[in-house]
Amino acid sequence: MTKLILWLTVIWVPLLICWQQLNEAKFKKNITVGVTLPPEAQSDEGVKTILSEYRRNTIIATAAVMALAVAGIFIDTPYVTTVFMCWTLMAIIVPIIPFVFANLRLKDYKKEKGWVQEHQTVFVDTASVETTRTLSPWLFVPPVFISLIPVIYDRDLIMMYLMVALMCALGWFGYRYLYRNKAEMFNENTDITNALSRMRRYNWGKLWLLLSYAMSFTALAMSVPAKYQAVAFIVMLVIMAALVAYSFRLEMKTRRIQQKLTADAKGEWYVDEDDHWLLGLFYSNPQDQNFIVNNRTGMNTTVNMARPAGKVFMGIAALMLIALPFIGLFIDRLGSQPIELTVNETELRTKSGMFHYEIALDDIKDTELLEKLPSSLVRKMGTGTDKLLEGRFSSEQYSAMTLLADPTVSPYIIIETEDGKIYMFNSRDPKITQDVYNQLNN
C-alpha cells in the first residue's frame, strides 16, 4: 500500500512538466525554447519544423517517464525507495533533453539565417520598476501565528511547529530577495516593459504568500488527533493539490500575458541575451554582478553561474540530484538492518543502524505485549517504511509514543515510563521480543 501511495502521489507530475515544456515552444518576448528570434522568424518554416519536432519529442519523453512510473507500481523489490529515487532523477532530466536539442538546433538555424545581432542590447535596470508596489510584510504575519496554534495543545512536536512558523516568515524574505527587481525589457516600448514588470512582480508575491499560508494550514492538519488522521490526510492532500495547481496557474498566466503583450509588438530593436544563457537554461554573465537573476519567461528565478556563489549553488544542486539514488538505497537499507533488543541489569536497549534508545529499568512503570500495531498509527516525525517505524508517532490509544519497530513482525512491547512517556519496541525475531518482555516482567 505504501508503494502504491508513493507512486500515485507523483505519477501525474510529468504531465505538468510536459505542459510547461510544450509552452516553451510558444513565442514570448521573441523567445522560444530559449532562443531569441526576430519577429519575422515566427512564420519561418524552418523554425516551425524545429518546434514541431520539439513538441513531439517532449510528448514521447513524457510518455516514457510515465510508463516507467506505472512499471514501478508493479515491480516487486525490497528496494522500492531506490527505484523511486532513480525514477525521480529521470523525471527531472529526461524532459529537458528535447529542450536542449531544440535549443541547439534553433541556435544553429539562427546563425544560418543571419538573425544573430552584431551588437547585443544591454539589459538595464530602470527606475520605473522601483515604483512597483510591493506586498506588505504584515500579510505574512497571520500564517506565522496560524502555524504556532498547535503548540498550545501538542508540545511534543513544538520544534517542528517552530520550524514551520520560521518558514512562513521566510516567505517574506523569498518574495523580497529571491527576485531581481529589474525591468522586463523587451524592446524600446517602455509601456510594455512596465506592464511586464508589474505583472511578474505581482504574481511572484502571490506565489510566496500562497506558500506561507499553505504551510501554516498543513501544520494545523498535522496536529489533529490520530483518530481523525484520515480526514487530516485528505485535507493535506487538498492543500498540496491546491498549492501545485494555483502555482502552476500563476506560472502559465504569467507566460500567457508575456506572450500576449509581446505577440505583435515591433520596434527598431529587441533584447537578445542568448549568449548569456547556456543551452537556454543556465545564466552565465561575468558582467552581471547579481547572484539572483529572473528567468527570461515565466516568473521564476535562477542564479548567475558566472558568480562564485552561483557556481557553488549549482554545484550543490547537481550533487543533490546525483545523490538521489544513493539516498534511496540508504533508506531501503535502514529497513533491512537488524533491530537489536536487549536487557541488562540496569537498562533496556534497542538499536537499528543509527537509531538507538535506552531506558533505565528503574524508570519503567508498566509494560504490555501487543500482537497487533495500535490502531490509527500515524507518524509525526521520523522514519516510516514498510519494514521500519522509527521516531514520534500517535495512535487512538496513545496521543504520543516513540517507536523503533518492524511493523511486519509481531509482537510489540509497549513501555510506559514513570514520567508518562510511551515507547514501542520489537525485534525482527519474535522469540527475542517475547524473551525481552518476560525479562522486563520478572
C-alpha positions in Angstrom: 0.0 0.0 0.0 2.9 2.4 0.9 4.4 1.8 -2.5 1.1 2.4 -4.3 0.5 5.7 -2.5 4.1 6.7 -3.1 3.8 6.3 -6.9 0.3 7.7 -7.1 1.4 11.0 -5.5 3.9 11.7 -8.3 2.8 9.9 -11.4 0.9 12.9 -12.6 3.9 15.3 -12.2 5.4 14.5 -15.6 2.2 15.8 -17.2 2.6 19.2 -15.6 6.3 19.3 -16.7 5.2 18.3 -20.2 2.6 21.1 -20.2 5.2 23.6 -19.2 7.8 22.3 -21.6 5.3 22.5 -24.5 4.7 26.1 -23.5 8.3 26.8 -24.2 7.6 26.4 -27.9 5.3 29.5 -27.8 6.9 32.9 -28.5 7.2 35.1 -25.5 9.3 38.3 -25.7 10.6 36.9 -29.0 11.9 33.8 -27.2 11.1 30.2 -28.0 12.9 27.2 -26.5 15.4 29.6 -25.0 16.4 31.2 -28.3 15.7 34.8 -29.2 14.5 35.4 -32.8 13.3 38.4 -34.7 9.5 38.8 -35.1 9.6 37.6 -38.7 11.1 34.3 -37.7 7.8 33.2 -36.1 6.4 32.4 -39.6 9.6 30.8 -40.9 9.0 27.2 -42.0 12.4 26.0 -40.6 11.5 27.4 -37.2 8.1 25.8 -37.3 9.7 22.4 -38.2 12.1 22.5 -35.3 9.4 23.5 -32.9 7.1 20.8 -34.2 9.7 18.1 -33.7 10.4 19.5 -30.2 6.8 19.1 -29.2 6.6 15.6 -30.5 9.9 14.6 -28.7 8.6 16.2 -25.5 5.4 14.1 -25.6 7.4 11.0 -26.3 9.8 11.7 -23.4 6.8 12.3 -21.0 5.1 9.1 -22.1 8.3 7.1 -21.4 8.7 8.6 -17.9 5.1 7.9 -17.0 5.4 4.4 -18.4 8.3 3.8 -16.0 6.2 5.1 -13.1 3.4 2.7 -13.9 6.0 -0.1 -14.1 7.3 1.0 -10.7 3.9 0.3 -9.1 4.1 -3.4 -10.2 7.8 -4.0 -9.6 8.2 -6.3 -6.6 11.5 -5.4 -5.0 12.8 -4.6 -1.5 14.5 -1.5 -2.9 11.3 0.5 -3.5 12.8 3.8 -2.4 15.9 3.3 -4.6 13.7 2.6 -7.7 11.6 5.6 -6.8 14.6 8.0 -6.4 16.1 6.7 -9.7 12.8 7.5 -11.4 12.7 10.9 -9.8 16.1 11.7 -11.2 15.0 10.6 -14.7 11.7 12.6 -14.4 13.8 15.7 -13.8 16.4 15.1 -16.6 14.6 13.4 -19.4 12.0 16.2 -20.2 14.9 18.6 -20.5 16.7 16.6 -23.2 14.3 17.5 -26.1 14.5 21.2 -25.0 18.4 21.2 -25.1 18.4 19.6 -28.6 15.8 22.0 -29.9 17.7 24.9 -28.4 21.0 23.9 -30.1 19.3 23.3 -33.4 17.5 26.6 -33.3 20.6 28.5 -32.4 22.4 27.0 -35.4 19.5 27.8 -37.6 19.5 31.4 -36.3 23.1 31.8 -37.3 22.4 30.2 -40.7 19.6 32.7 -41.3 21.7 35.7 -40.2 19.5 36.6 -37.3 22.3 36.9 -34.8 22.6 40.5 -33.7 26.1 42.0 -34.1 25.6 44.4 -31.1 23.8 42.8 -28.2 21.4 45.1 -26.4 22.4 45.6 -22.7 19.7 44.8 -20.1 19.5 47.9 -18.0 17.5 48.3 -14.7 15.1 51.1 -14.9 13.7 53.5 -12.2 10.1 52.6 -13.2 10.4 49.2 -11.5 11.3 50.8 -8.2 7.9 52.3 -8.1 6.2 48.9 -8.4 4.0 48.4 -5.3 5.2 45.6 -3.1 3.2 43.4 -0.8 3.1 44.5 2.9 5.1 42.3 5.2 2.1 42.2 7.5 0.4 39.9 5.1 2.9 37.2 6.0 2.3 37.5 9.8 -1.0 35.6 10.0 0.4 32.3 8.7 3.2 32.5 11.3 0.6 32.7 14.1 -1.6 30.0 12.5 1.3 27.6 12.4 2.0 28.2 16.1 -1.5 27.3 17.2 -0.7 23.6 17.7 2.0 24.5 20.2 -0.9 25.2 22.7 -2.0 21.5 22.7 0.8 19.5 21.1 4.0 20.2 22.9 5.7 17.0 21.7 6.3 18.5 18.2 7.0 22.1 19.3 10.2 22.2 17.4 8.5 21.2 14.1 5.8 23.9 14.6 8.5 26.5 15.3 10.3 25.5 12.1 7.1 25.8 10.1 6.5 29.2 11.6 10.0 30.2 10.6 9.5 29.0 7.1 6.2 31.0 6.9 8.1 34.1 8.0 10.8 33.4 5.4 8.1 33.7 2.8 8.6 37.4 3.0 12.3 37.0 2.5 11.8 34.8 -0.6 9.3 37.3 -2.0 11.6 40.4 -1.4 15.1 39.0 -2.0 14.9 35.8 -4.2 13.9 38.0 -7.0 15.8 40.6 -9.1 14.0 43.8 -9.2 14.8 44.7 -12.8 12.8 45.8 -15.8 11.3 43.1 -18.1 12.7 44.9 -21.1 11.5 43.5 -24.4 12.2 46.4 -26.8 12.2 50.2 -26.6 8.5 50.3 -25.7 8.5 51.3 -22.1 4.8 50.7 -21.6 5.2 47.0 -22.4 8.3 46.9 -20.2 6.4 48.4 -17.2 3.4 46.2 -17.8 5.5 43.0 -17.9 7.5 44.1 -14.8 4.4 44.9 -12.7 2.6 41.7 -13.7 5.6 39.5 -12.9 6.3 41.1 -9.6 2.6 40.9 -8.6 2.3 37.2 -9.4 5.7 36.4 -7.7 4.3 38.0 -4.5 1.1 36.0 -4.7 3.1 32.8 -5.0 5.1 33.3 -1.9 2.0 34.4 0.1 0.3 31.3 -1.0 3.2 29.1 0.1 3.2 30.7 3.5 -0.5 30.1 4.1 -0.3 26.5 2.7 2.5 25.6 5.1 0.6 27.1 8.1 -2.6 25.1 7.4 -0.5 22.0 6.8 0.9 22.4 10.3 -2.7 22.5 11.7 -3.6 19.3 9.8 -0.6 17.5 11.2 -1.6 18.3 14.7 -5.0 16.7 14.8 -5.6 13.6 16.9 -4.8 10.2 15.4 -8.4 9.1 15.1 -9.1 12.0 12.7 -5.9 11.4 10.7 -7.7 10.1 7.7 -9.5 13.4 7.4 -6.3 15.3 8.1 -4.5 13.4 5.4 -7.2 14.3 2.9 -7.1 17.9 4.0 -3.3 17.9 3.5 -3.7 16.4 0.0 -6.2 19.0 -0.9 -3.9 21.8 0.3 -0.9 20.4 -1.6 -3.0 19.9 -4.7 -4.4 23.4 -4.5 -0.9 24.7 -4.0 0.5 22.9 -7.0 -2.5 23.8 -9.2 -2.5 27.5 -8.3 1.3 27.8 -8.5 1.2 26.3 -12.0 -1.7 28.5 -12.9 0.2 31.6 -11.9 3.2 30.5 -14.0 1.1 29.8 -17.0 -0.8 33.0 -16.6 2.4 35.0 -16.4 3.6 33.3 -19.6 0.3 33.9 -21.4 0.4 37.6 -20.6 4.1 37.8 -21.7 3.0 36.1 -25.0 0.0 38.4 -25.5 1.8 41.6 -24.7 4.7 40.9 -27.0 3.0 38.9 -29.8 2.6 41.8 -32.2 5.0 44.4 -30.7 7.5 45.7 -33.2 10.4 48.1 -32.7 13.7 49.2 -34.0 15.5 46.7 -31.8 14.8 43.9 -29.3 16.6 42.4 -26.4 18.8 39.3 -27.3 20.7 37.7 -24.3 21.2 34.3 -25.8 24.9 34.4 -25.4 24.4 34.5 -21.6 22.0 31.6 -21.5 23.8 28.3 -21.8 21.5 25.7 -23.5 18.7 28.2 -22.9 18.7 27.1 -19.2 21.7 28.4 -17.3 22.6 32.0 -17.0 26.2 33.0 -17.0 27.2 36.6 -17.4 30.5 37.8 -15.9 29.5 41.4 -16.5 26.4 41.0 -14.3 27.2 41.4 -10.6 23.9 39.9 -9.4 23.6 36.5 -7.9 19.8 36.1 -8.4 18.5 36.5 -11.9 15.0 36.4 -13.3 14.2 33.7 -15.9 13.5 35.3 -19.2 10.0 33.9 -19.4 7.5 32.9 -16.7 8.0 34.3 -13.2 10.7 32.1 -11.7 14.3 33.0 -10.9 17.7 31.4 -11.3 21.3 32.2 -10.4 24.2 33.7 -12.3 26.7 30.9 -12.8 29.4 33.4 -13.6 29.4 34.5 -9.9 31.3 32.3 -7.4 28.1 31.9 -5.3 26.3 30.8 -8.5 28.8 28.1 -9.2 28.6 26.9 -5.6 24.8 26.9 -5.7 24.6 25.0 -9.0 27.3 22.5 -7.8 25.3 21.7 -4.7 22.1 21.3 -6.7 23.9 18.9 -9.1 25.3 16.9 -6.2 21.9 16.7 -4.6 20.4 15.3 -7.9 23.2 12.8 -8.3 22.7 11.7 -4.7 19.1 10.8 -5.1 19.6 7.1 -5.9 22.1 6.7 -3.1 19.6 8.4 -0.6 17.0 5.8 -1.8 19.5 3.0 -1.2 20.3 4.3 2.2 16.6 4.4 3.2 16.0 0.9 1.9 18.9 -0.5 3.8 17.5 1.0 7.0 14.6 -1.3 6.7 16.8 -4.4 6.2 19.1 -3.8 9.2 18.6 -6.0 12.3 16.8 -4.4 15.3 18.8 -5.3 18.4 16.7 -5.5 21.6 18.5 -6.4 24.8 18.1 -6.1 28.6 20.9 -5.9 31.1 20.9 -5.4 34.9 20.2 -1.6 34.6 18.5 -0.8 31.3 16.6 -1.8 28.2 18.5 -1.1 24.9 17.3 -1.1 21.3 19.3 -0.3 18.3 19.0 -0.4 14.5 21.7 1.3 12.4 22.0 4.9 13.6 18.8 4.7 15.7 19.0 3.7 19.3 17.1 4.1 22.6 18.0 3.3 26.2 15.5 3.2 29.1 16.6 2.6 32.7 14.8 -0.3 34.3 14.0 1.8 37.3 12.1 4.3 35.1 9.8 1.7 33.7 6.3 1.9 35.2 4.4 -0.7 33.1 4.8 -3.0 30.1 2.3 -4.6 27.7 2.8 -7.1 24.9 0.7 -6.4 21.7 0.1 -8.8 18.9 -1.1 -6.0 16.6 0.0 -2.5 16.0 -2.0 0.2 17.7 -4.9 1.3 15.6 -4.7 4.5 13.5 -0.9 4.7 14.0 0.4 7.9 12.4 3.9 9.1 12.0 4.6 12.6 13.4 8.3 12.8 12.9 10.9 10.2 11.9 11.1 7.2 9.5 8.2 5.3 8.2 8.8 2.5 5.7 7.3 -0.9 5.1 10.0 -2.5 7.3 10.9 0.1 9.8 9.0 2.6 12.0 11.2 5.0 14.0 10.5 8.3 15.7 7.5 10.0 17.1 4.0 8.5 16.4 0.5 8.8 17.7 -2.5 6.5 17.7 -6.0 6.3 19.1 -4.8 4.7 22.3 -1.7 6.9 22.7 -1.5 10.5 21.8 2.3 10.4 21.6 4.7 7.5 21.5 8.3 6.7 20.4 8.8 3.7 18.1 11.6 1.6 16.9 9.9 -1.5 15.4 9.4 -3.6 12.3 5.7 -3.3 11.5 5.6 -6.6 9.7 6.8 -8.7 12.7 4.8 -9.1 15.9 4.7 -9.0 18.8 5.4 -5.5 20.1 6.4 -4.3 23.6 4.6 -1.2 24.9 6.5 0.5 27.7 5.3 3.3 29.9 7.8 5.2 32.0 7.4 7.0 35.3 7.3 10.4 33.6 4.3 9.2 31.4 6.2 8.6 28.1 5.2 5.7 25.9 7.6 3.6 23.8 7.0 0.7 21.5 9.9 -1.7 20.5 10.4 -5.1 19.0 12.9 -7.3 17.3 12.7 -8.8 13.9 12.9 -12.1 15.7 9.6 -12.7 17.6 11.3 -15.0 20.1 13.7 -12.2 21.2 10.8 -9.8 21.6 9.0 -12.4 23.8 12.1 -13.1 25.9 12.8 -9.4 26.5 9.2 -8.9 27.6 9.5 -11.8 30.0 12.7 -10.4 31.5 11.1 -7.0 32.0 8.2 -8.5 33.9 10.5 -10.7 36.0 
